[in-house]
């Protein structure tokens, strides 16, 4: 029994304005080749299939073609992530009853896909504001008490349903192998700059112990491939994204996870993904970078930081003439540490509320009060709610 675990395709994403669809297509060609060569029984895609709720037409076409090609050789289980619109991604799921199974609805998260002697449960991204009522247990009088407003609470409730269903399918006291696909920030995982913040109520983490009872947990959301320490008998792993989506990911080895469930403990092998173009940071004087120091990187995607004390004339033109794939060009004079203006780097992984709080402190000279922080957080979560309903 062999699975191929992948996630965070982010179809339709750009990198500093550069269209990545051709490179994403090359990865998906590679994925189909691996399925063929490794006799894979199922492909599990753990969320963030698209990069935004309303993806470009070309991204939709690429996904459709890829699922059709994969279904010629294997079963495919796809779940939705926080970047996806569960409704749009799940359109037609009820019609896909053969080799493509799309899991985007909370109501069906405890309905496994049977693959050989394993049960594959696909958990869509569980937004606490959306799921805390639906996942709440029903009291004797038929009412539901809302779950706590946290990712831990809703994921715990979802896994309780999964364990109950798996137990009901045990034969002669022996339950099948259980695989869970989940899109979440599990405690112990290392983030990159390019993952979208998923804090709700100031909380974004889910303890690994929540997934007890599963044999293998195919995680999505974090872009770096990594193992997360979990409860005994449970293997948790992020496959990571197939491409680098920020310069913070330039040293990651992008891969897909080949999972063998034949033994008592799942074994995993990382299959390296193709690298369309390297990402490289280049720092130095313009003269050095235009000379020998830059020679090995003229074909890379580069972020160029020029350290000349005075800004060189025609900086951008001269850099782009040397590095055709320069994505970022910046001038930061090389001065003593105490001469630098200390600015915090704002990335997609930063807490938007903290960014706003830092701005308030910068403008007013005083950190926001607790009441002001509540206003900032309420405003942020109002915007998130509006995006979900778009």
VMD Tcl script that draws the C-alpha trace (Angstrom):
set ca {
  {0.00 0.00 0.00}
  {1.72 3.17 -1.22}
  {0.59 6.76 -1.01}
  {2.02 9.91 -2.53}
  {1.54 12.91 -0.22}
  {1.68 16.43 -1.63}
  {0.16 19.81 -0.76}
  {0.28 23.57 -1.24}
  {0.35 23.66 -5.02}
  {-0.96 27.27 -4.95}
  {-1.94 27.10 -8.62}
  {-2.13 30.62 -10.04}
  {0.47 32.09 -7.68}
  {3.10 34.55 -8.83}
  {6.55 35.24 -7.41}
  {7.23 38.98 -7.24}
  {5.01 39.38 -10.29}
  {6.44 36.43 -12.24}
  {3.83 33.93 -13.49}
  {4.66 30.45 -12.14}
  {2.00 28.42 -13.94}
  {4.46 26.84 -16.39}
  {6.70 25.78 -13.51}
  {3.71 24.44 -11.58}
  {2.69 22.50 -14.69}
  {6.19 20.98 -14.87}
  {5.88 19.81 -11.26}
  {2.51 18.20 -11.98}
  {4.02 16.41 -15.00}
  {6.68 15.12 -12.60}
  {3.97 14.01 -10.15}
  {2.20 11.95 -12.81}
  {5.54 10.34 -13.74}
  {6.19 9.38 -10.10}
  {2.73 7.83 -9.81}
  {3.47 5.70 -12.87}
  {6.98 4.65 -11.91}
  {6.29 3.94 -8.22}
  {2.94 2.11 -8.63}
  {1.20 4.52 -6.25}
  {-2.19 3.41 -4.89}
  {-3.39 6.92 -4.01}
  {-2.30 10.56 -4.21}
  {-3.27 12.71 -1.22}
  {-3.33 16.48 -1.78}
  {-3.55 18.23 1.61}
  {-5.01 21.60 0.71}
  {-4.12 24.95 -0.86}
  {-4.64 23.56 -4.33}
  {-5.27 27.08 -5.59}
  {-3.60 30.27 -4.40}
  {-6.82 32.23 -3.97}
  {-10.53 31.70 -3.65}
  {-11.23 32.75 -7.25}
  {-8.36 31.23 -9.26}
  {-7.48 32.25 -12.81}
  {-9.01 30.17 -15.62}
  {-5.61 28.78 -16.57}
  {-5.13 27.38 -13.05}
  {-8.54 25.70 -13.11}
  {-7.74 24.14 -16.48}
  {-4.38 22.88 -15.22}
  {-5.99 21.26 -12.18}
  {-8.72 19.63 -14.28}
  {-6.18 18.18 -16.73}
  {-3.92 16.97 -13.92}
  {-6.70 15.19 -12.02}
  {-7.79 13.48 -15.23}
  {-4.24 12.27 -15.91}
  {-3.71 11.06 -12.34}
  {-7.06 9.24 -12.32}
  {-5.86 7.11 -15.24}
  {-3.35 5.50 -12.86}
  {-4.45 5.94 -9.25}
  {-7.02 7.26 -6.77}
  {-6.74 10.95 -5.87}
  {-7.97 12.46 -2.57}
  {-8.04 16.27 -2.56}
  {-8.87 18.51 0.42}
  {-9.30 22.28 0.60}
  {-6.87 24.63 2.36}
  {-7.16 28.14 3.75}
  {-6.33 29.66 0.35}
  {-9.05 27.69 -1.43}
  {-12.74 28.39 -1.68}
  {-14.16 25.13 -0.34}
  {-17.34 25.65 -2.35}
  {-15.60 26.33 -5.65}
  {-12.99 23.59 -5.23}
  {-15.69 21.14 -4.13}
  {-17.98 21.85 -7.09}
  {-18.90 18.53 -8.67}
  {-17.47 16.48 -5.78}
  {-20.69 14.48 -5.55}
  {-20.18 13.40 -9.16}
  {-16.57 12.28 -8.64}
  {-17.27 8.87 -7.17}
  {-14.64 6.78 -8.87}
  {-10.97 7.77 -8.70}
  {-11.12 11.47 -7.81}
  {-12.48 12.26 -4.34}
  {-12.71 15.89 -3.25}
  {-13.24 16.56 0.47}
  {-14.26 20.15 1.16}
  {-17.32 19.74 3.41}
  {-17.26 19.34 7.20}
  {-20.22 16.97 6.98}
  {-18.20 14.41 5.00}
  {-14.88 14.54 6.85}
  {-15.60 11.20 8.60}
  {-16.46 9.47 5.33}
  {-13.21 7.76 4.34}
  {-11.94 6.82 0.93}
  {-11.10 3.11 0.99}
  {-7.76 2.50 -0.70}
  {-6.62 -1.10 -0.42}
  {-6.64 -1.92 3.29}
  {-6.37 1.73 4.35}
  {-8.95 4.38 5.15}
  {-8.08 7.88 3.94}
  {-9.94 10.69 5.75}
  {-9.77 14.12 4.14}
  {-10.19 17.02 6.56}
  {-10.82 20.32 4.78}
  {-9.33 23.45 6.32}
  {-11.35 23.95 9.50}
  {-11.94 27.63 10.15}
  {-13.15 27.90 13.76}
  {-15.62 30.69 12.98}
  {-17.24 28.55 10.29}
  {-17.02 25.10 11.93}
  {-17.36 25.54 15.68}
  {-21.15 25.14 15.57}
  {-21.31 22.31 13.03}
  {-18.63 20.26 14.81}
  {-20.07 20.80 18.28}
  {-21.53 17.65 19.91}
  {-25.30 17.43 20.17}
  {-26.69 17.45 23.72}
  {-29.53 15.19 24.91}
  {-32.04 17.97 24.31}
  {-30.87 18.36 20.71}
  {-28.99 21.62 21.23}
  {-25.37 22.36 20.45}
  {-22.97 24.36 22.59}
  {-20.41 26.22 20.50}
  {-16.89 24.83 20.60}
  {-14.09 27.11 21.77}
  {-13.00 29.59 19.10}
  {-9.71 27.88 18.25}
  {-8.13 25.60 15.68}
  {-7.39 23.09 18.42}
  {-11.06 22.78 19.40}
  {-12.44 22.21 15.91}
  {-9.64 19.83 14.89}
  {-10.09 17.84 18.11}
  {-13.80 17.48 17.35}
  {-13.08 16.44 13.75}
  {-10.59 13.78 14.85}
  {-13.10 12.42 17.38}
  {-15.45 11.76 14.45}
  {-12.65 10.15 12.46}
  {-11.66 7.81 15.31}
  {-15.27 6.82 15.92}
  {-15.79 5.97 12.25}
  {-12.51 4.02 12.02}
  {-13.44 2.02 15.16}
  {-16.82 1.15 13.65}
  {-15.06 -0.40 10.65}
  {-12.78 -2.69 12.68}
  {-13.12 -6.35 11.80}
  {-12.33 -8.97 14.44}
  {-10.83 -6.31 16.68}
  {-8.35 -5.19 14.00}
  {-8.93 -1.76 12.54}
  {-7.69 -0.74 9.09}
  {-4.75 1.60 8.59}
  {-5.88 5.20 9.08}
  {-4.53 8.08 7.00}
  {-5.66 11.64 7.73}
  {-5.08 14.60 5.41}
  {-5.23 17.89 7.33}
  {-4.42 21.52 6.55}
  {-3.26 23.10 9.79}
  {-0.37 24.70 11.69}
  {0.67 21.86 13.99}
  {2.80 22.66 17.05}
  {6.45 21.98 16.25}
  {6.25 22.94 12.57}
  {8.60 25.60 11.17}
  {6.95 28.33 9.10}
  {8.21 30.26 6.06}
  {7.42 33.82 4.98}
  {4.93 32.80 2.29}
  {2.22 31.02 4.30}
  {-0.88 33.11 4.92}
  {-1.58 33.84 8.58}
  {-4.49 31.72 9.94}
  {-4.82 33.14 13.45}
  {-8.35 33.26 14.83}
  {-8.77 34.73 18.28}
  {-4.99 35.12 18.32}
  {-4.44 31.34 18.06}
  {-3.25 29.37 15.03}
  {-1.59 26.21 16.38}
  {-2.97 22.68 16.78}
  {-1.19 20.26 19.20}
  {0.14 17.14 17.48}
  {-1.55 14.94 20.11}
  {-4.93 15.83 18.56}
  {-4.14 13.37 15.73}
  {-3.69 10.33 17.99}
  {-5.19 7.20 16.45}
  {-4.03 7.90 12.89}
  {-1.18 5.93 11.38}
  {-0.10 8.67 9.00}
  {-1.11 12.35 8.97}
  {-0.52 14.06 5.62}
  {-0.19 17.70 6.59}
  {-0.51 20.81 4.46}
  {-0.04 24.56 5.09}
  {3.67 24.88 5.94}
  {5.87 25.11 2.85}
  {9.00 23.42 4.22}
  {9.06 19.60 4.15}
  {9.37 18.40 7.75}
  {8.42 15.78 10.30}
  {6.44 16.84 13.37}
  {6.81 14.87 16.59}
  {3.45 13.37 17.50}
  {1.84 10.75 19.73}
  {3.18 7.21 19.78}
  {2.14 5.22 16.74}
  {1.36 8.29 14.62}
  {3.60 9.72 11.90}
  {3.00 13.39 11.07}
  {4.71 15.03 8.12}
  {4.43 18.14 5.99}
  {5.20 17.49 2.34}
  {5.86 21.20 1.82}
  {5.09 23.17 -1.33}
  {6.44 21.88 -4.68}
  {8.02 25.26 -5.52}
  {9.72 27.97 -3.49}
  {7.22 30.80 -3.05}
  {9.48 33.23 -1.18}
  {13.18 33.86 -0.68}
  {12.85 32.38 2.82}
  {12.37 29.01 1.09}
  {15.48 29.19 -1.10}
  {17.39 26.61 0.94}
  {14.55 24.11 1.24}
  {14.68 20.92 -0.81}
  {11.24 20.74 -2.37}
  {9.80 17.25 -2.56}
  {6.85 14.90 -2.53}
  {6.43 12.21 0.16}
  {6.19 8.55 -0.88}
  {4.52 6.70 2.02}
  {4.65 2.92 2.43}
  {1.96 1.60 4.79}
  {2.81 -2.09 4.46}
  {4.62 -2.43 7.82}
  {3.58 -1.75 11.38}
  {4.98 1.79 11.12}
  {4.67 3.90 7.96}
  {7.94 4.52 6.16}
  {8.49 7.66 4.09}
  {10.80 8.59 1.25}
  {11.21 12.11 -0.13}
  {11.09 12.36 -3.91}
  {12.87 15.59 -4.95}
  {10.78 17.97 -7.04}
  {12.19 19.59 -10.19}
  {13.77 23.01 -9.65}
  {12.80 25.36 -12.48}
  {15.11 28.14 -11.36}
  {17.10 28.68 -8.16}
  {16.39 31.52 -5.75}
  {19.48 33.36 -4.52}
  {20.23 36.33 -2.29}
  {23.12 38.47 -3.53}
  {24.63 41.16 -1.30}
  {27.63 43.38 -1.97}
  {28.84 46.45 -3.78}
  {27.54 46.92 -7.29}
  {31.03 46.50 -8.71}
  {31.44 43.12 -7.00}
  {28.01 41.87 -8.03}
  {28.51 42.91 -11.65}
  {31.84 41.10 -11.57}
  {32.94 37.63 -10.52}
  {30.71 37.43 -7.44}
  {27.56 37.46 -9.53}
  {28.76 35.19 -12.34}
  {27.35 31.88 -10.94}
  {23.89 33.37 -10.48}
  {23.06 35.13 -13.74}
  {20.33 32.54 -14.51}
  {18.85 32.51 -10.99}
  {15.92 34.39 -9.59}
  {17.81 36.85 -7.41}
  {17.19 39.38 -4.69}
  {19.98 41.91 -5.05}
  {21.04 44.09 -2.13}
  {23.58 46.73 -3.12}
  {25.69 48.01 -0.21}
  {27.53 50.99 -1.77}
  {27.54 53.97 0.61}
  {26.13 56.19 -2.15}
  {23.34 54.88 -4.37}
  {24.92 53.96 -7.74}
  {23.59 55.72 -10.82}
  {21.06 53.76 -12.91}
  {21.07 51.01 -10.30}
  {18.01 49.08 -11.45}
  {18.94 49.15 -15.15}
  {22.51 47.98 -14.52}
  {21.40 45.14 -12.24}
  {18.72 43.95 -14.67}
  {21.20 44.09 -17.51}
  {23.41 41.66 -15.59}
  {20.65 39.56 -13.98}
  {17.73 39.09 -16.34}
  {15.73 37.35 -13.61}
  {16.27 39.84 -10.80}
  {13.05 39.97 -8.76}
  {14.10 42.45 -6.07}
  {16.70 45.23 -6.30}
  {17.38 47.28 -3.17}
  {20.01 49.71 -1.93}
  {21.09 49.29 1.69}
  {24.31 51.16 2.47}
  {26.86 49.20 4.48}
  {27.05 51.32 7.64}
  {27.89 50.57 11.26}
  {25.08 48.74 13.09}
  {24.05 51.81 15.08}
  {23.48 53.76 11.88}
  {20.86 51.36 10.51}
  {17.22 52.20 10.88}
  {15.77 49.09 12.49}
  {12.66 48.02 10.61}
  {10.73 44.80 11.07}
  {10.30 42.70 7.93}
  {6.62 42.28 7.11}
  {5.80 39.03 5.30}
  {2.70 36.95 4.59}
  {3.45 34.97 7.75}
  {3.38 38.05 10.01}
  {0.43 38.58 12.33}
  {-1.55 41.41 10.64}
  {-2.77 42.63 14.01}
  {0.80 42.95 15.30}
  {1.81 44.77 12.11}
  {-1.02 47.24 12.69}
  {-0.05 47.57 16.36}
  {3.55 48.32 15.39}
  {2.30 51.01 13.01}
  {0.20 52.59 15.78}
  {3.27 52.63 18.04}
  {5.39 54.14 15.24}
  {2.88 56.93 14.58}
  {1.80 57.74 18.13}
  {4.97 56.91 20.04}
  {3.08 54.55 22.36}
  {1.99 50.93 22.07}
  {-1.78 50.44 21.60}
  {-3.84 49.74 24.70}
  {-5.64 46.43 25.20}
  {-8.87 48.07 24.05}
  {-7.18 49.38 20.91}
  {-5.73 45.93 20.19}
  {-9.22 44.46 20.43}
  {-10.43 46.98 17.86}
  {-7.56 46.08 15.53}
  {-8.22 42.33 15.90}
  {-11.97 42.73 15.39}
  {-11.33 44.76 12.24}
  {-8.92 42.13 10.89}
  {-11.32 39.26 11.56}
  {-14.17 41.21 9.98}
  {-12.10 41.47 6.78}
  {-11.32 37.73 6.89}
  {-15.01 36.94 7.27}
  {-15.82 39.16 4.28}
  {-13.19 37.34 2.17}
  {-14.66 33.95 3.09}
  {-18.12 35.03 1.93}
  {-16.87 36.47 -1.37}
}
mol new
graphics top color blue
foreach p $ca { graphics top sphere $p radius 0.5 }
foreach p [lrange $ca 0 end-1] q [lrange $ca 1 end] { graphics top cylinder $p $q radius 0.2 }
display resetview
